[in-house]
Amino acid sequence: MSALLVGALGVAALLVVMFLRVPIGVALAAVGVCGYAAIDDWRRALIMIGSVPFELASAYGLSLVPLFILMGAIASRAGMSRELFDAANGIFSGFRGALTNATIGASAAFGAICGSSIATAATFSKVAIPEMRRHGYDAGLAAGSVAAAGCLGILIPPSVILAIYSIVAEESLPKLFAAALIPGFLLAALYVLIVVAIARLRPQWTPYVAPMTLAERLRSAVGLWKLALLFFLAVVGIYLGWFSPTEAAAVAAFAAAVIGFGSRKLTVRGFLDALLDTVYATAMLFFIIIGAFIFSRFIVLTQLPNELVRWVHAMGFSPLMIVLAVIVLFFLLGTFLEEVSTILITVPVILPLMVSLGYDAVWFGIFVTIMATIGLISPPVGLTVFVIQAQNPDIPVQAIYRGTVPFLVADFALVALLIAFPAMALWLPAVLRL
Amino acid sequence: MQLAARIFGYLAAVFLAGMMLLTVADVVLRSFFSYPIRGMLELIELGLACTIFLALPAVFLRDEHIVVDVIDHLTRPSVVRVLDLFGAIVSLVVLAVMAWQMLPLARAMHEFGDVTPDLSIPKIYYWIPVLGGVIASALTTLVFIVRWRKGRA
């Protein structure tokens, strides 16, 4: 059996095993080691499964992952989501659809710090959806905006998903953060425009809410400094040359704890819970990373990525066609896999192809991040949508999907812009000379 | 078992907090006193190994792994329960093979007396949490499988 065929069978086997509810990390490791043995031999395959966990456990580059997650966990436990929502409300208050736009602004900012779209959506479905419904907003729009905005935040740095991409793709993290900045803020702006358009077209979905007074606005805006400080430490600090990315994550997590304790919003119990949440989330994530590394050793052995490159060039497909094919692939994967697994599994196979077609690896990182988040809110199985539905059982899933559709339009508009103007992602890193 | 996993989890949390505080201390000492902590890299790597692998058994115990649950919507709960057992058995095999293959590597490193360049930390210290975590996770999965049978009876 040719190595290539084993590779194709391996990918198929992985999908089957995952569908049978085997934990993703375990499935990747099991298929990876069996495939490796089928091509090479068992002895070397077994040595690999014994050595990969240790190599990853003590890789300094990965240490920023738990620290970024910790920063988000502390910020959550310190109740920063509520304050952000109030502050964003102070900005948009008075416009039609203000509460929805406040949700988008606050989720984008909170998601940036928190790093997980599902966690952000879960947080804001408790904070923002009841508030919107209380004021008579359409339930589908309320839930859809929370789902979409939760995904928006993971694109905006500091982003855990970009940190993981930087490890798999061996790209510089500061470069990726800089590249994500413009597309991230542009997407947020597009979402706000979408809400303004909805408020115009379907005024009954976003009833008029009396604007806040200036004093109220100023009072709520005060809450913003906390998040601004965290963003400054975790992102700007890297570019000022103050910290390495790992140090930035540690300092920002520490600052979040100090702010939380200082403002009496964080209890010792809450801090402990944040630590525990983080170690469990990290262990789970690392087990997937370990599985993905084992699987990618197997994939490299199959020559599948090289064959794919050769085949695509021989068939004479245009780069645009390949990009469209990749979009379809991510759309399909995103319907059942969360974003980190999607990226870990696909990047080793697809990145060589994209680079051979002349795409930049940093650009591709931004591209896959957006694509992975689209899958989370698109039918038939958007994971984020299910999380929100679980917390608001009276909103039907169909209504939530209907609510996400306008935001999906914005997502695809951004993807189109990114393909047409790669400079959108690559200009800032170049200017910063990263 | 639950208690053991929880203790492991708390230990992992302590190492995580340690990593954070140590890094902050290093930044402060370096920026304001030009006195960086020696061997930071090695300490952080040790902290990372402890954080991840000590928390791993609890992830298996609490069944917090990310699984693709599309099939839940397609079949009966009893089928899902059987699949859970299947998932646990595959997990046990993978973890057991992992631990079995790690032992000789760890032993070789121990006998060779490898140490880190800056602080001369014996490399075996890095192996202890990794091995311990994987073995404990395998045991946790075994307990899950044994309990699964009782649950049906």
HADDOCK unambig.tbl for C-alpha pairs under 7 A between the chains (distance, minus, plus):
assign (segid A and resid 18 and name CA) (segid B and resid 68 and name CA) 6.02 0.50 0.50
assign (segid A and resid 19 and name CA) (segid B and resid 68 and name CA) 5.80 0.50 0.50
assign (segid A and resid 19 and name CA) (segid B and resid 70 and name CA) 6.96 0.50 0.50
assign (segid A and resid 19 and name CA) (segid B and resid 71 and name CA) 6.57 0.50 0.50
assign (segid A and resid 20 and name CA) (segid B and resid 83 and name CA) 6.27 0.50 0.50
assign (segid A and resid 21 and name CA) (segid B and resid 67 and name CA) 5.43 0.50 0.50
assign (segid A and resid 21 and name CA) (segid B and resid 68 and name CA) 5.68 0.50 0.50
assign (segid A and resid 21 and name CA) (segid B and resid 69 and name CA) 6.29 0.50 0.50
assign (segid A and resid 21 and name CA) (segid B and resid 83 and name CA) 6.41 0.50 0.50
assign (segid A and resid 21 and name CA) (segid B and resid 84 and name CA) 6.79 0.50 0.50
assign (segid A and resid 21 and name CA) (segid B and resid 87 and name CA) 6.27 0.50 0.50
assign (segid A and resid 22 and name CA) (segid B and resid 67 and name CA) 6.34 0.50 0.50
assign (segid A and resid 22 and name CA) (segid B and resid 87 and name CA) 4.25 0.50 0.50
assign (segid A and resid 23 and name CA) (segid B and resid 65 and name CA) 5.71 0.50 0.50
assign (segid A and resid 23 and name CA) (segid B and resid 66 and name CA) 5.85 0.50 0.50
assign (segid A and resid 23 and name CA) (segid B and resid 67 and name CA) 4.78 0.50 0.50
assign (segid A and resid 23 and name CA) (segid B and resid 87 and name CA) 6.72 0.50 0.50
assign (segid A and resid 24 and name CA) (segid B and resid 66 and name CA) 6.26 0.50 0.50
assign (segid A and resid 24 and name CA) (segid B and resid 67 and name CA) 5.77 0.50 0.50
assign (segid A and resid 26 and name CA) (segid B and resid 91 and name CA) 5.71 0.50 0.50
assign (segid A and resid 26 and name CA) (segid B and resid 94 and name CA) 6.75 0.50 0.50
assign (segid A and resid 30 and name CA) (segid B and resid 94 and name CA) 6.20 0.50 0.50
assign (segid A and resid 46 and name CA) (segid B and resid 101 and name CA) 6.36 0.50 0.50
assign (segid A and resid 47 and name CA) (segid B and resid 101 and name CA) 6.32 0.50 0.50
assign (segid A and resid 49 and name CA) (segid B and resid 98 and name CA) 5.78 0.50 0.50
assign (segid A and resid 50 and name CA) (segid B and resid 98 and name CA) 5.18 0.50 0.50
assign (segid A and resid 50 and name CA) (segid B and resid 101 and name CA) 4.59 0.50 0.50
assign (segid A and resid 50 and name CA) (segid B and resid 102 and name CA) 4.51 0.50 0.50
assign (segid A and resid 51 and name CA) (segid B and resid 102 and name CA) 6.66 0.50 0.50
assign (segid A and resid 54 and name CA) (segid B and resid 130 and name CA) 6.70 0.50 0.50
assign (segid A and resid 57 and name CA) (segid B and resid 48 and name CA) 6.38 0.50 0.50
assign (segid A and resid 57 and name CA) (segid B and resid 49 and name CA) 4.59 0.50 0.50
assign (segid A and resid 58 and name CA) (segid B and resid 45 and name CA) 4.65 0.50 0.50
assign (segid A and resid 58 and name CA) (segid B and resid 46 and name CA) 6.47 0.50 0.50
assign (segid A and resid 58 and name CA) (segid B and resid 48 and name CA) 6.47 0.50 0.50
assign (segid A and resid 58 and name CA) (segid B and resid 49 and name CA) 5.66 0.50 0.50
assign (segid A and resid 59 and name CA) (segid B and resid 45 and name CA) 6.25 0.50 0.50
assign (segid A and resid 60 and name CA) (segid B and resid 41 and name CA) 6.69 0.50 0.50
assign (segid A and resid 60 and name CA) (segid B and resid 44 and name CA) 6.92 0.50 0.50
assign (segid A and resid 60 and name CA) (segid B and resid 45 and name CA) 5.51 0.50 0.50
assign (segid A and resid 63 and name CA) (segid B and resid 48 and name CA) 6.07 0.50 0.50
assign (segid A and resid 67 and name CA) (segid B and resid 20 and name CA) 6.99 0.50 0.50
assign (segid A and resid 247 and name CA) (segid B and resid 23 and name CA) 6.08 0.50 0.50
assign (segid A and resid 250 and name CA) (segid B and resid 20 and name CA) 4.92 0.50 0.50
assign (segid A and resid 250 and name CA) (segid B and resid 23 and name CA) 6.25 0.50 0.50
assign (segid A and resid 250 and name CA) (segid B and resid 24 and name CA) 6.31 0.50 0.50
assign (segid A and resid 251 and name CA) (segid B and resid 24 and name CA) 5.54 0.50 0.50
assign (segid A and resid 254 and name CA) (segid B and resid 20 and name CA) 6.91 0.50 0.50
assign (segid A and resid 275 and name CA) (segid B and resid 13 and name CA) 5.36 0.50 0.50
assign (segid A and resid 276 and name CA) (segid B and resid 9 and name CA) 6.78 0.50 0.50
assign (segid A and resid 276 and name CA) (segid B and resid 10 and name CA) 6.96 0.50 0.50
assign (segid A and resid 276 and name CA) (segid B and resid 13 and name CA) 5.71 0.50 0.50
assign (segid A and resid 279 and name CA) (segid B and resid 12 and name CA) 6.43 0.50 0.50
assign (segid A and resid 279 and name CA) (segid B and resid 13 and name CA) 6.09 0.50 0.50
assign (segid A and resid 279 and name CA) (segid B and resid 51 and name CA) 6.31 0.50 0.50
assign (segid A and resid 279 and name CA) (segid B and resid 52 and name CA) 6.64 0.50 0.50
assign (segid A and resid 279 and name CA) (segid B and resid 55 and name CA) 5.93 0.50 0.50
assign (segid A and resid 280 and name CA) (segid B and resid 55 and name CA) 5.72 0.50 0.50
assign (segid A and resid 280 and name CA) (segid B and resid 59 and name CA) 6.11 0.50 0.50
assign (segid A and resid 282 and name CA) (segid B and resid 52 and name CA) 6.29 0.50 0.50
assign (segid A and resid 283 and name CA) (segid B and resid 52 and name CA) 4.62 0.50 0.50
assign (segid A and resid 283 and name CA) (segid B and resid 53 and name CA) 6.56 0.50 0.50
assign (segid A and resid 283 and name CA) (segid B and resid 55 and name CA) 5.74 0.50 0.50
assign (segid A and resid 283 and name CA) (segid B and resid 56 and name CA) 5.21 0.50 0.50
assign (segid A and resid 284 and name CA) (segid B and resid 56 and name CA) 6.91 0.50 0.50
assign (segid A and resid 284 and name CA) (segid B and resid 59 and name CA) 6.41 0.50 0.50
assign (segid A and resid 284 and name CA) (segid B and resid 65 and name CA) 6.14 0.50 0.50
assign (segid A and resid 336 and name CA) (segid B and resid 68 and name CA) 6.16 0.50 0.50
assign (segid A and resid 336 and name CA) (segid B and resid 70 and name CA) 6.77 0.50 0.50
assign (segid A and resid 337 and name CA) (segid B and resid 68 and name CA) 6.53 0.50 0.50
